[in-house]
Amino acid sequence: MKLEKFKSATLFCLVLISIILTTQIWLNISIEGIFIMFKNKEEKTSELLVFESSNADLIKPEKLILNNNGEHTLLLNETEIGLIYDRILEDTKNMLSVILESKEGIESEKHPMDYMEKLRAGRTVELEFPYAYDYKLFAGLLGVTKAQWEEIKTIDTVLVGYESNAIYIVDKTGGSIYEFRSKTLKSSIKVMVDMINRGNIYSYIFLNEVEPERYSPKVIIPINISSNTMAKLSSSPEMVENNAENIAADFFDGDISTKRSFVDPAGTVVYTDGEAGIRISKAGVIEFVTYSAQFKDQKDKFDLLEAVNMATSFVNNHLGFPKDSYISSIEQITKNNRLYSCIVRYDYRYEGVSIINDETDMDNPIEVEIANGEIKRYKRIVKNIKKTSEERSIKNPLEIVDILLERLNHDKKIDINNILIKDIYMSYFEYGLSSDTYMIPVWVIEVEGNLGATGKYVLNAESGVILSEPY
């Protein structure tokens, strides 16, 4: 009897191993991908993690949405599902690289913009990027040397039909959606999505499907968050006052003994050698500037991909990127029809949630300006973030919208019928720029409308109090 039990157990194990290996071979999933091992959340949130990134790593969506036959889920890159999130993103990029590099064996079809309704009603993964990427730049960042399909102008959003591994590229500039199919396109996205669908996840709704005259197609909100809470966070600068010298040395090849230095009345430490300088404030704002870059003759060959490569490399070599960093925007300036300078901006998130601080003059926490093929300016304010024991309840976003519209109508006498809600999303709002600060959950509402209304409004997610508004 014991021998038979042993044989049965052995047979079961062999069958299980066979299933695992077959899944790994057919779907190209690693053993870690099959058995999703969730990491310890407390360990990950205890301090800021800084690492080296490639340009491909820094292509991340502003929103990653799972569309499942009319039902929707907004997926955040948080600890519990981080491996699944990363797998979906990696597989999507791999499929895009295959498509952008060659037309061989690829079937394509062009659709109007309203085809998005059909895609959202099906089974797709939707990646909405923070800004419209130039098509050739996007391909270059993925490592594609010669991009095909040059009729595509920009890449705003990418969708994957995970039942068929079809790829859809949304080009709002050209006003079209491009569909690509090929037998060579394979991914494990369906497996990843099925894992998510088996969990206890929130249901979301696109509000333009209910009120198209009031909400843009970007607005997606949870249907019910009555019992949801978010933790209050504490933060401190990535540097402390006594290592300002070490940070400065990193920008001057390790030697600052011959550099002039002084401390201004606000406590900001300044180092300079006449050609470049660095300012390090007590609040953690670090700014490095080269004085000669803008005066040199314009280079004949200098393109956007080269500029982004320089910016990413410079950040990697000088303090690095915080966890979950991504390219948030690229601003270009041309002279004589050639690229002269650009500003590459990077952002990062905590547990999938963005961080804002309107007391700094920076649009994003990391900015690199390239002028004439050289680093002109590098500025950053990155924080070490820790979760506190204090939880904040979250108001339903529709309540927040009502509070805002009432304010605009009552205080600013604005006709709310002319207001378009462009976007609604959760964020963490940081108080001030002192050495130790707190971050609380907020709703951010982007509005388009009459003069005096257009812009971003930040409201306390618990109370609905307006904390920041455009002027």
N, C-alpha and C positions, 0 to 999 in steps of 0.2 A: 504493500500500500504506500509506504513512504517513497519507494522507488518510482511509482507511478506519479505521485505528486511532484517529485523532483523533475521527472521528464516533462510534465505539463508546464511547470514553471519555466523550465529551460526553453521549451517551444514558444511560450508566450514572449519571453525576452527576445528570442530570435526574430519573431514576427514584428515586435515593436521596433527593433533595430532596423529591420528591413524597411519599415514604413518611414522611419526617420531619414535613412540614407536615400531612399527613393525621392522623398520630398526635397531633400537637399540638392539632388542631382537635377531634377526636373524644374524646380523653381529657383535654383541657384541661391538658396538661403543657407547661411552659415548655421552651425549648431546653436550659436548664441541667438540667431534669429528665430529658430524654431522654438527654443525654450526662452521666452522673454524673461530675463532676470531683472526685476525692478531694483533700483539702487536705493540705498538708505537716504531718505530725504533729509534727515537732520545733518548728515555728514556733508551733503552737497550744498546746503544753504548756510553753512556756518561761515564761509568766507568766499571772497571773490576768486574765481578760477581764471587764470590768464594763460593763454596758449598761443601757438603759432598757427596761422590760417593761410590757406591758399585762396585765390580768387573764387574758385568753384565753391569752396566751403562757405564763402560769404554771400553767395546767391541764396537768399532765403525769402520765403513769402511773408508778406505782412499778415495774410490770413490763409490758413489751410483748412478747407471746408470739405467734408464728406457729404456727397449727395447720394441719397439712397431711395430712388423711386418716389421723389417728392418730399422725403424727410431729409433734414439737414443737421449736421453737427459741426461746430467750430472746434477744431483740434488745436490745443495749445501745446507748445513744446515744454511740458512740465516733467518732473522727475518720473512719475509713475508710467508715462507712456513715451518717454524720451527716445528709447530704442526704436519703437514703432514709428514715431515721427521721423526720425533720422533715416530709417529704411525706406519709407515712402518718398522722402526727398531725394535720397541717393538714387533710387531706381528711376525716378522721373528724370533726373539729370542725365543718367546713362541713356535712357531712351531718346531724349532730346539730342544728345551728342550723335547718336546713330543717324537720326533724321537730318540734322543740320549739315553733316559731313558728306552725305552722298544722296543722290536721287535714285541710285540703282536699287531696284526691287521695292521702291516706295510708291504706294498709291496715294494720290492727293486729291482733295476736293475743297472748293472754296464755298463758304456759306456767308450770308448776311449776319449782321450783329444780333438780330433777334433770334438766331439759332441758339443763343445762350439759354433761352427758356427751355428748350428741349433737352439740352445737356444737363441743366440743373434738375430736370424732372426724371432723369435716368440715373444710372449708377456710375458716378464719376467722382474723382478727387480733383478739387479745384484749388490751384495755387495762385493767389492774387499778390503780385509783387508790389513793393512800396512805391515804385515809380516805373514809368515806361522805359524799359531798356532799349537802347539802340540795337537793332538786330545783329549787326556785325560784331558789336562789342560783346553782346551776350554770348554769341558763339565763341568768340575769342577767350572769354573768361572761363568757358567750359573746356578750353583746350583744343577747339576745332580750328585748324589752320586755314582752311579755305571753305567758307560757308556757302552752301547752295541756297536755293529758294530766295534769291535776292529781291523778289517782289514784296517780301515782308519788310515793313518799315520798322516797327517797334514790337516788343513783346511785353504786354501788360499783364496777361494772365495765361496760365497753361492748365489744361484739364487732361486727365487721363481717364479713358473709359476702361475700367479695370476688368470688365468681363471679356473684352476683346484686345486689350492693350493698344487701343487707338489713342493717338495724341492729338490734342486740339490747341492751336496757338491763337490767342486773341490779339489782334492788331487793331487797336482803337484808332491809331493814326490813319491807317489805310481803310478803316471801316469794315474789316472782314475777319472771319474766323476760318483758319486753315486746318483741315483735317488730314491726318497722315495715318496710313495703315501699312503694315509689313509683317511678314512671317518672322522676320529677324527681331521684332520687338518683343521682348520677354521681361517679366518682372514678377516680384512676389507681392505686389500691392494688394491684390485681392485677398491673399492670406492675412496681410496686416490689417486690412479693413474689417475682415470677418472677426478678427481678434477684438477690435475696438467695438464692433456691434454687439458682441456678447457681454460687454461690460455695462455698468450703470452710467449712462452718459446723458447729458442734457439734450433736449430737442430744441432746435433753433428754427427761426422763420425769417425769410427775406421779406422785409416790410413793403417793398415796392410791389409785391404780388397782391398786397391788400390795399395800399394807398399809393399808386404810382405817381400821383400828382404831388405828394408830400415827401416821399422818400426816394433816394437814388437806388440803383441796383446793387450798390456796395453794402447797404445797411442790412446786417444780419444780427438778430438779438435772440437770447434764450427765451423760450416760451414761459417758463416758470422758474424763478429763482427765489421764491419766498423764504426758503430755509437756508439760503446760501450765505456764507461768510468768507471774508478774506482777512488774512493776518496783517496787522500793522507791522511795518519793518523799521529797523534802525540802520543807519548808514554812517560811514566814516570814510575819509579820503583814502585812496589806494596807497598814498604815501603818508608818512608821519613826519613831523617837523624835523626830527634829527637825521633823516636820511635824504634831505634835499641835496646835500653835497654829492651823494652817491648817484642820484638821478641826473644831476647836472654833468657829472663825469661821464656818464653813459653817452651823452650827446657830444662830448668833446674828446672822444677817443680815450677815455679813461684818465685824462690828466687835466685838472683845473687849477693846478698850482700857479700857473702863469696867467690865469684869467682874472680880470677885474670883477669884484663882487661887492654888492651893497644890499642893504635891507631898506625898503621904502617905508613911509609912515604907517602903511596898512599891514606891515609885517611880511610883505612879499619879498622873497629872496631873488636877486637878479645876478646872473653871471654873463659876462660878455668878453669877447676877444677882438672886437672891432669889425669882424666879418659876420658873426652870428651871436645871438644872445638867447638866454632862456630865463623865463620868469616862473617861479613856483610859489603859489599863494598858500596861505594857511588852510584855505578851504579846499585845496586839492586841485586848483586849476593850474595846468602845466602848459606853457606856451613857448615854443621854440621858433625863432625867426632867423632867416639868413638875409642879410642886407643887400647882397650883390646880385641875386638871381634875376631881378627884374631889369637890370641895366645891361645885361649881356645881349649880344646880337641874336636875332631870332634864328633858331635852328631850322634847317631845311626839312628834316624828317622828325616828326614828333606827332604821334597819334594818340587817340584816347586810350587804347589798350595799354600802350606803353606807360601812359600817365597813371592808370590804375595799378599796373604792376609796380611802379615806383612807390605809390602811396601805400599799398599793402605791405610791400617789403620793408618800408621805413617803419611802419607801425610794429611789424613783427620784430624788428631789430631794436626798437625803442619802447619798452614796457609791454608790448604785446597786446592781444585782443582779449577782452573779457569773454566769458562763456556766453554762447548764443548771440554772438555779434553778427552783423550783416551789413551789406551796403544799402544805405537808405536813400541816397540820391547822388547825382553827379551833375555839377554845374559847369558849363563850358564858356570860354571866351575865345573868339577867333579874331585874327588880324590878317588882312590880305588873303582872306579865304582859307586860312590855315589855323589849326589849333595853336593858340598861344598859351593859355593857362586854363586850369580847371580846379574845382574844389571837389574832392571826394569825401563824402560824409558817411560815417558808420554809426550804427546804433547797436544797443544790446538790450536784452530782456531778462527779467527775473521770473523764473517759472512760467515762461511764455508770455509774460505781461510787460508792456513797455513802461519806461520811466520818463517822467517829464519834470522839468524845473524851469519855470519862466523867469527866474531871477538871474539866469546867465544869458549872455548875448549870443550864445551858440545855438544853432538850430538842432544840432545833435551832439552827443558827448565826445565824439572823436571826429576831427576835421583835418584833412591834409590838403594844402594848396600847392599845386605844381605850376611853376611859371617857367616857360621856355625850356622845358625838359629838366628842371631842377627843383628840389624841394625849396619852397619859399617860406611856408609856415606850417606848423604842426601844433594843434591845440587839442587838449583833452581834459575832461573831468569825469573820471571813473570812480565809482564808489565800491567799497566793501559793504556787502549787504547781509544783514542777519534778520531772521524771523523772530519777532517777539511773541510773547504769550497772549497778547491782546488781540482779540478778534473783532472785526467790524462787520455789521450786517450790511447787506447790499440791497438798495432799492431797485425795483423793476425799472428798466430803462425807459419804458413808456411814461412812468411817473416823472422821471427826470426830464423827459421831453416836454411834458405838460408844464413843469415848473419853469423851464427855460422860455417856452412860448408865452407864458403869462407875464414873465418879466419883460420880454421884448415888447409885448403889446401894451402893458400897463406903464412901464417906466420910460420906454423909448418911443412909444406911440407908433410902433411898426405894425403894418397889416400882416398878420401871420399867414394869410392866404397866399402871400407872395414869397413865403419862406420854403426853401428846399433843404431837407436834412440830407447832407451828403454822406455822412458816416457817423456811427456810434460805436465806441469801443471802450473796454476797461483799460485803466492805466494805474500806475502808482505815481502820486504827486509828492514831490520832495519839498519840505519846508526849508527855505533859506539856503544859504551857502556857508554856514558855519562849519566848524570841524566835525561836529557830531549832529546829525539831523535825523528826522523821522520821515517815513513815507507812508501815506495812507491811500487806500483804494478810492479811485474817482471814476466817474463816467466822463468821457470826452465826446463832445458833440460838435461836428463840423457843419457849419451852416452856410448856405448861399442865398442871398436875397438882397433886400434894399440896402442902400448906403447906411452904414452904422450897424448892420447885423451880420455881415459876412465875416467868417473867421471861425476860430476854435474857442469853444467854451468848456471850461473844466468845472465840474460840479462834484462836491463831496458825495460819494456813493451811498453814504449812510444817512445824511441829513438833507441832501439836495441843495445845500448852500453853494452859491456860485463863488468859486475860488479864483478864477481867472477868466478874463474875457478880452476880445480884441477891442481896440480903441480907434 
